[in-house]
Amino acid sequence: ETMASFSLSSSSRHPRFDTIIGLDVAGKLYYCRKSTLLGETTSYFAARFGPDSMMDPQLDRVDENNREIYFVDRNPEVFRHILEYLRMHVLPPEIGTFREHANLWRALRKEA
């Protein structure tokens, strides 16, 4: 199975990929730029939202500001760390070390 690949630098400048969207993660709503989700070119989000995607991104609804919202069936407490990684491209400091937060690290590994 091959995931979509593209150049973020050229694709993210296009208004279609710099729009703010919502992710409803099991009832917790997160907003981010679509380009944030496309930063890791071999990720689930690149496959779902990327310009070469063959997937239907499955729009769930539109909010009161006319922003698209997509449902993601994952643990929202774990997902917030994943989204922070996609934003900053470094591991969020609050996840600490494996020794300090082994359960969180296991949950993150499961989601990766």
Accessible surface in RSA format (square Angstrom, percent):
REM  Atomic radii and reference values for relative SASA: ProtOr
REM  Chains: A
REM  Algorithm: Lee & Richards
REM  Probe-radius: 1.40
REM  Slices: 20
REM RES _ NUM      All-atoms   Total-Side   Main-Chain    Non-polar    All polar
REM                ABS   REL    ABS   REL    ABS   REL    ABS   REL    ABS   REL
RES GLU A   1   209.85 120.5 122.05  92.3  87.80 209.0  61.81 119.6 148.05 120.9
RES THR A   2   133.63  95.0 101.06 102.5  32.57  77.6  69.97  94.0  63.66  96.2
RES MET A   3    72.53  37.6  57.41  38.0  15.12  36.0  60.67  51.6  11.86  15.7
RES ALA A   4    16.80  15.4   3.08   4.8  13.72  31.2  12.43  17.5   4.37  11.6
RES SER A   5    78.21  66.1  63.05  84.1  15.15  34.9  27.99  59.6  50.21  70.3
RES PHE A   6    30.22  15.1   7.88   4.9  22.34  58.1  20.98  12.7   9.24  26.5
RES SER A   7    60.53  51.2  45.89  61.2  14.65  33.7  43.14  91.9  17.39  24.4
RES LEU A   8    54.87  30.6  50.35  36.0   4.52  11.4  50.35  35.4   4.52  12.2
RES SER A   9    67.09  56.7  55.53  74.1  11.55  26.6  43.96  93.6  23.12  32.4
RES SER A  10    67.21  56.8  54.81  73.1  12.40  28.6  42.67  90.9  24.54  34.4
RES SER A  11    17.63  14.9  11.91  15.9   5.71  13.2   6.45  13.7  11.18  15.7
RES SER A  12    23.13  19.5  19.81  26.4   3.33   7.7   5.03  10.7  18.10  25.4
RES ARG A  13   183.16  76.9 154.48  78.7  28.68  68.3  73.03  99.8 110.13  66.7
RES HIS A  14    98.69  53.9  92.95  64.6   5.75  14.7  68.25  70.3  30.44  35.4
RES PRO A  15    98.32  71.7  91.45  83.4   6.87  25.0  97.70  80.7   0.62   3.9
RES ARG A  16   127.08  53.4 117.58  59.9   9.50  22.6  47.14  64.4  79.94  48.5
RES PHE A  17     8.24   4.1   8.24   5.1   0.00   0.0   8.24   5.0   0.00   0.0
RES ASP A  18    56.16  39.3  52.63  52.4   3.53   8.4  10.58  24.9  45.58  45.5
RES THR A  19    64.35  45.8  57.38  58.2   6.98  16.6  60.28  81.0   4.08   6.2
RES ILE A  20    55.36  31.5  46.21  34.4   9.15  22.0  46.21  33.3   9.15  24.8
RES ILE A  21     2.39   1.4   2.39   1.8   0.00   0.0   2.39   1.7   0.00   0.0
RES GLY A  22     0.00   0.0   0.00   N/A   0.00   0.0   0.00   0.0   0.00   0.0
RES LEU A  23     0.00   0.0   0.00   0.0   0.00   0.0   0.00   0.0   0.00   0.0
RES ASP A  24    16.18  11.3  16.18  16.1   0.00   0.0   1.04   2.5  15.14  15.1
RES VAL A  25     0.00   0.0   0.00   0.0   0.00   0.0   0.00   0.0   0.00   0.0
RES ALA A  26    52.84  48.6  23.91  36.9  28.93  65.8  30.71  43.2  22.13  58.6
RES GLY A  27    66.28  81.7   0.00   N/A  66.28  81.7  31.89  87.5  34.39  77.0
RES LYS A  28    98.86  48.2  93.02  57.1   5.85  13.9  45.41  40.9  53.45  56.9
RES LEU A  29    69.61  38.8  47.17  33.7  22.44  56.4  47.17  33.1  22.44  60.4
RES TYR A  30    27.06  12.6  23.76  13.5   3.30   8.6  27.06  20.3   0.00   0.0
RES TYR A  31    70.66  33.0  57.54  32.7  13.12  34.1  52.13  39.2  18.53  22.8
RES CYS A  32     9.35   7.1   0.60   0.7   8.75  20.6   9.35  23.7   0.00   0.0
RES ARG A  33   109.95  46.2 108.01  55.1   1.95   4.6  25.96  35.5  83.99  50.9
RES LYS A  34    19.63   9.6  19.63  12.0   0.00   0.0   0.00   0.0  19.63  20.9
RES SER A  35    17.39  14.7  14.68  19.6   2.70   6.2   5.11  10.9  12.27  17.2
RES THR A  36    28.34  20.2  19.78  20.1   8.56  20.4   8.83  11.9  19.51  29.5
RES LEU A  37     0.00   0.0   0.00   0.0   0.00   0.0   0.00   0.0   0.00   0.0
RES LEU A  38     0.00   0.0   0.00   0.0   0.00   0.0   0.00   0.0   0.00   0.0
RES GLY A  39    18.16  22.4   0.00   N/A  18.16  22.4   1.54   4.2  16.62  37.2
RES GLU A  40    59.50  34.2  57.83  43.7   1.67   4.0  11.93  23.1  47.57  38.8
RES THR A  41    44.37  31.6  40.62  41.2   3.75   8.9  17.10  23.0  27.27  41.2
RES THR A  42   102.11  72.6  89.66  90.9  12.45  29.7  58.14  78.1  43.97  66.5
RES SER A  43    24.40  20.6  15.09  20.1   9.31  21.5  24.32  51.8   0.08   0.1
RES TYR A  44   104.09  48.6  97.57  55.5   6.52  17.0  79.81  60.0  24.28  29.9
RES PHE A  45    13.58   6.8  13.58   8.4   0.00   0.0  13.58   8.2   0.00   0.0
RES ALA A  46     0.00   0.0   0.00   0.0   0.00   0.0   0.00   0.0   0.00   0.0
RES ALA A  47    15.93  14.6  13.90  21.5   2.03   4.6  15.05  21.2   0.88   2.3
RES ARG A  48    11.50   4.8  10.24   5.2   1.27   3.0   1.85   2.5   9.66   5.9
RES PHE A  49     7.66   3.8   0.90   0.6   6.76  17.6   4.96   3.0   2.71   7.8
RES GLY A  50     3.02   3.7   0.00   N/A   3.02   3.7   0.00   0.0   3.02   6.8
RES PRO A  51    44.94  32.8  20.11  18.3  24.83  90.3  20.11  16.6  24.83 154.3
RES ASP A  52    82.67  57.9  65.90  65.6  16.77  39.7  26.50  62.4  56.16  56.0
RES SER A  53    29.07  24.6   4.64   6.2  24.43  56.3   6.58  14.0  22.50  31.5
RES MET A  54   190.10  98.4 151.01  99.9  39.09  93.1 130.74 111.2  59.36  78.6
RES MET A  55    89.36  46.3  73.89  48.9  15.48  36.9  70.99  60.4  18.37  24.3
RES ASP A  56   100.71  70.5  85.59  85.2  15.11  35.7  37.25  87.7  63.46  63.3
RES PRO A  57    43.38  31.6  43.38  39.5   0.00   0.0  43.38  35.8   0.00   0.0
RES GLN A  58   123.27  68.9 113.15  82.7  10.12  24.1  29.52  62.8  93.75  71.1
RES LEU A  59    88.24  49.1  58.83  42.1  29.41  73.9  58.83  41.3  29.41  79.1
RES ASP A  60    74.03  51.9  43.79  43.6  30.24  71.5   6.19  14.6  67.84  67.7
RES ARG A  61   100.66  42.3  90.65  46.2  10.00  23.8  58.49  79.9  42.16  25.6
RES VAL A  62    71.06  46.8  44.57  40.3  26.49  63.8  44.57  38.7  26.49  71.8
RES ASP A  63    19.21  13.5   5.02   5.0  14.18  33.5  11.83  27.8   7.37   7.4
RES GLU A  64   160.09  91.9 115.30  87.2  44.79 106.6  71.45 138.2  88.64  72.4
RES ASN A  65    96.24  66.4  71.47  69.1  24.76  59.6  18.59  44.7  77.65  75.1
RES ASN A  66   123.93  85.5 105.13 101.6  18.80  45.3  26.60  64.0  97.33  94.1
RES ARG A  67    84.83  35.6  81.80  41.7   3.03   7.2  12.67  17.3  72.16  43.7
RES GLU A  68    65.75  37.8  64.13  48.5   1.63   3.9  16.47  31.8  49.29  40.2
RES ILE A  69     2.56   1.5   2.56   1.9   0.00   0.0   2.56   1.8   0.00   0.0
RES TYR A  70     7.96   3.7   7.96   4.5   0.00   0.0   0.00   0.0   7.96   9.8
RES PHE A  71    87.33  43.7  80.59  49.9   6.73  17.5  80.59  48.9   6.73  19.3
RES VAL A  72     8.71   5.7   6.77   6.1   1.94   4.7   8.71   7.6   0.00   0.0
RES ASP A  73   104.68  73.3  92.80  92.4  11.88  28.1  22.21  52.3  82.47  82.3
RES ARG A  74   130.47  54.8 122.48  62.4   7.99  19.0  24.40  33.3 106.07  64.3
RES ASN A  75    75.55  52.1  64.96  62.8  10.58  25.5  22.33  53.7  53.22  51.4
RES PRO A  76    29.39  21.4  29.39  26.8   0.00   0.0  29.39  24.3   0.00   0.0
RES GLU A  77    99.54  57.1  98.32  74.4   1.21   2.9  55.90 108.1  43.64  35.6
RES VAL A  78     9.77   6.4   9.77   8.8   0.00   0.0   9.77   8.5   0.00   0.0
RES PHE A  79     6.20   3.1   5.29   3.3   0.91   2.4   5.89   3.6   0.31   0.9
RES ARG A  80   103.62  43.5  97.56  49.7   6.06  14.4  26.98  36.9  76.64  46.4
RES HIS A  81     8.30   4.5   6.90   4.8   1.40   3.6   2.99   3.1   5.31   6.2
RES ILE A  82    43.35  24.7  40.90  30.5   2.45   5.9  43.35  31.2   0.00   0.0
RES LEU A  83     1.20   0.7   1.20   0.9   0.00   0.0   1.20   0.8   0.00   0.0
RES GLU A  84    56.45  32.4  56.41  42.7   0.04   0.1  12.65  24.5  43.80  35.8
RES TYR A  85    74.99  35.0  74.99  42.7   0.00   0.0  41.48  31.2  33.52  41.3
RES LEU A  86     9.54   5.3   7.66   5.5   1.88   4.7   7.66   5.4   1.88   5.0
RES ARG A  87   105.07  44.1  80.51  41.0  24.56  58.5  30.98  42.3  74.09  44.9
RES MET A  88   114.79  59.4  97.60  64.6  17.19  40.9  77.47  65.9  37.33  49.5
RES HIS A  89    99.37  54.3  81.54  56.7  17.83  45.6  55.13  56.8  44.24  51.5
RES VAL A  90    92.19  60.7  87.32  79.1   4.87  11.7  91.99  79.9   0.20   0.5
RES LEU A  91   105.83  58.9  90.84  65.0  14.99  37.7  90.84  63.8  14.99  40.3
RES PRO A  92     4.77   3.5   2.04   1.9   2.72   9.9   3.68   3.0   1.08   6.7
RES PRO A  93   120.08  87.5  95.16  86.7  24.92  90.6 107.22  88.5  12.86  79.9
RES GLU A  94    89.13  51.2  65.61  49.6  23.52  56.0  50.44  97.6  38.69  31.6
RES ILE A  95     3.25   1.8   3.25   2.4   0.00   0.0   3.25   2.3   0.00   0.0
RES GLY A  96    25.67  31.7   0.00   N/A  25.67  31.7  16.16  44.3   9.52  21.3
RES THR A  97    75.44  53.7  71.94  72.9   3.50   8.3  72.59  97.5   2.85   4.3
RES PHE A  98   102.51  51.3  98.89  61.3   3.62   9.4  98.89  60.0   3.62  10.4
RES ARG A  99   226.44  95.1 197.40 100.6  29.04  69.1  80.06 109.4 146.39  88.7
RES GLU A 100   114.47  65.7  81.12  61.4  33.35  79.4  37.93  73.4  76.54  62.5
RES HIS A 101    80.42  44.0  73.37  51.0   7.05  18.0  48.04  49.5  32.39  37.7
RES ALA A 102    27.12  24.9  23.16  35.7   3.97   9.0  23.16  32.6   3.97  10.5
RES ASN A 103   119.30  82.3 111.87 108.1   7.43  17.9  33.61  80.9  85.69  82.8
RES LEU A 104    39.40  21.9  32.65  23.4   6.75  17.0  36.77  25.8   2.63   7.1
RES TRP A 105    70.53  28.3  68.02  32.9   2.51   5.9  68.34  36.4   2.19   3.5
RES ARG A 106   135.65  57.0 126.97  64.7   8.68  20.7  60.94  83.3  74.72  45.3
RES ALA A 107    31.95  29.4  25.63  39.6   6.32  14.4  30.99  43.6   0.96   2.6
RES LEU A 108    26.23  14.6  23.89  17.1   2.35   5.9  24.23  17.0   2.00   5.4
RES ARG A 109   197.68  83.0 183.11  93.3  14.57  34.7  63.40  86.6 134.29  81.4
RES LYS A 110   176.00  85.9 143.94  88.3  32.06  76.3  96.24  86.6  79.76  85.0
RES GLU A 111    53.57  30.8  25.22  19.1  28.35  67.5   4.81   9.3  48.77  39.8
RES ALA A 112   115.70 106.4  48.70  75.2  67.00 152.4  85.10 119.8  30.59  81.0
END  Absolute sums over single chains surface
CHAIN  1 A     7315.7       5964.5       1351.2       3853.3       3462.4
END  Absolute sums over all chains
TOTAL          7315.7       5964.5       1351.2       3853.3       3462.4
